[in-house]
Amino acid sequence: MFPKPSKQINLTALMALIFTLLTACGISKKTESTIVAVNVPASLSRQERIEIFENVWSTINEQYYDPSFHGVNWQEVHNRYRPRVEAAENDVEFYRLFEEMLAVLRDAHTVFRHPQSNVSNNINPPGSVGISLGEVEGKTAITAVEPDSDAARAGVKPGMILRTVNGKTIEKLYAEIRSRFAGSSTEQAMKGVMHSALLYGGFLGASRTFGVEDYNGNVFDFAVTHFGARPSEIPTLTARRLPSGFGYLKFDGWKSPVDERFKAELANLMDTPGLIIDLRGNGGGHTDVQLNIGSLFFPTETSLGSFKKRGGQPERIMTHKSDQVYKGRIVILVDEVSASASEVFAAAMQEHHRAVIIGRQTCGCVLNSWSKPLKGGGTLRWSARIYTSPKNRILEGVGISPDETVALTASDLRQGRDVALETAENALRVKRQDSQERN
């Protein structure tokens, strides 16, 4: 018998959607070891694989939040993949079928985690390649470069354009990925997955050589031979008082103890006339942490929306009374990686007129996932509940439209400008000036 599924969003949406694609290519998420199937011996019997497959399929069939499965004929999916399961020659080939199968739901939260004990051939260190990617003016651009990385030593800078990986054009690689997988919750989510595949996908082999176009249009190659430190499992949080006098808080995940740190840092910024909460790059996390942070901005219990499982009644999620409530004006910064709990928080703050949202359209990955372990060591995670905002908006597949959109440009990256942050400060200045004039 399996344990009762968790009712929290235990992993960030971003990691979930990266894992959806990358394990199918033979690797795990960035913070874990990369794997590839090379002469991997079978450890599960044919009957055990069939039992696991039926368990996965029936769990989705019975407990997936959407009984229409996003328009997918789930019985036909069973009939199509069962013979492939029976014909799988080894465990890795078998497990990869789940990633391809679940991708037809186009759901960033519904994923299958491979059992680490059943895979081998570590080919990439579990650290960072030293760069981040994003879509900028229709091109795949370097958006950040880690100090003291191979990329930094090679002269790579933000705003440069990625052209090739291991000699293959990124256009060809994108086409290869899209030919195998149906997609994710939204197009912006799928693009994020593909960017991560270029950086960490095991299907590209054990090494990485990137072809980068510099500011003058010249292309040069650099290889990654020194991988950066493994990202911490504990969310990072930064806080400061800006020269403008406004407060600034940024964190990259809704996971304890970030709520305690957020409250402590906010206590030092309670006297600021305005606050900027930066959720760019924050892929989500736990609902209880979200409620603890949300409670710092409302004097009374307030609905942040509701979750509804298949055939069930909506369950509202509410803030609680707090001894510390910030009453100043708030701006929230978001981007295409802002997902799940970040979208829930931003939507509620926007609808309650508690914050102005600035930045770029969010991920649109807003489902509540449960999980359970399976025979053989794998884990199935599936979307069991759908989120509805306080004003009954469904954000899954849509995301949040900012009150003011600030596009990412190559010019700004090259100059090191954070125009979204500048826009947020200006918005708070205007609000402060209007308030002073009224008084």
C-alpha positions, 0 to 999 in steps of 0.5 A: 500500500502506498502512503497518502499523497502529499497535498503540498506543492513539494517541488517548484514548477520550474524543476518539474517542467525541466524534469519532464523533458530532461529525464526523457532525454536521459538526464535528471534535473540540474541539481542531480546527476546526469544519466545516459543509458549505455548497456544498462542491465535490466533489474525489473522483470517484464511483469513488474514493469507492466504493474508499474505502468498500470499503476501510473496510468490508473492513478492519472485515470482516476485522480487527475484533476481534469476528467477530460485529460485536456482533450487527450484520449487517455484510454488510447494512450494506454493502448499505445504505450502498453506494448512499448512497455512490454517490449522495453529492453531495460529499465531506463528505456522503460522509464523514459516512456513515462516522460513521453507519455505524460507529456501528452497532457501538456502539464508541467506538474505531472512528471515521473521521477526516475529511481536513482538506484536504477540508473548509471553512467554519471556523465555530467557533474551535478553543478552549473555550466555557468550561464543562464538562457532566455528568449530575447527579441526572438533569439536565445540569449545569455541572460546571466554569467556566473563569476569565475566560470569557464564562460566568464573566463572565455569572455562570455557576457550577458546579451550575447547570442547562443548559436550552437551546442556541440556543433549543432544549431539551436534551431535543429536542437529545438526541432529535435526536442519538439518532434518527441514531446507534446509540450508543457503547460504553456509555450513560455514554459516549454521554452524554459524547458528547452533552454535547460535541455541545451544546458544540461540535457544528457542527449547532448553527451558528456561535455558541452561546447557552446557557440556564442555570437558576441556583440560584434557578430563574431562567433566563438566557442567555449567548452565547459570543463569546470562545473560550478557548485551544486545549487542549494536545496534551501531557497536563497533570499536577498533583502536591502534598502534601495538608494531610493528608500524603497525596500527590496526582497527577492527569493527563489523558492517557497520552501521553509525556512524562507518564510521565517527569513522573509518575515525577519528581513521585512521587519527591518523594512517596515518603515519603507514607503514602498516594497518591491518583491522580486519573484523573477526566476521563482518557480514555486514551492509549498502552499503553507510557506506562501500563506505565511508570507502572504499573511504579512500583507493583510490585516485580516484573514484573506482568501488567496484563492482555492484548489479543487480536486476532481469531483470535489468542492473548492478548498479555499486557502486563507492567510492568517492573522499576523503580529507583523503586517506591512501596510506600504505600497507594493510592486511584484516583479515577475517573468516567464519563470515565475510559476506555481506558488509565485503565480498564486501569490501574485494573482491574489495580491493583484486582485486584492489591489494590494500590489502592482505587477510589473515584468513579463507574462508568467509561466501559466503553470498553476496546478497543485500536485500530489505524489507517491512512490512506486515499486522499483524506486520511482515517484509519480507526481500528478496534478490533483487540484486546479487553482482558481484565483480569488476572482475565479480566474483559472491561471493554468495555461494562461499565467498572469498578465503584468499591469505593466509589461517590461520586455527583456532586450539585448541592449539592456542586458549588455548595459547591465540595466535592470529596467524592470526594477527601475520601472518598479521604483518609478511606479512607487515614486509616482504613487508616493508623490500622488499621495503627498500631493493629496495630503 
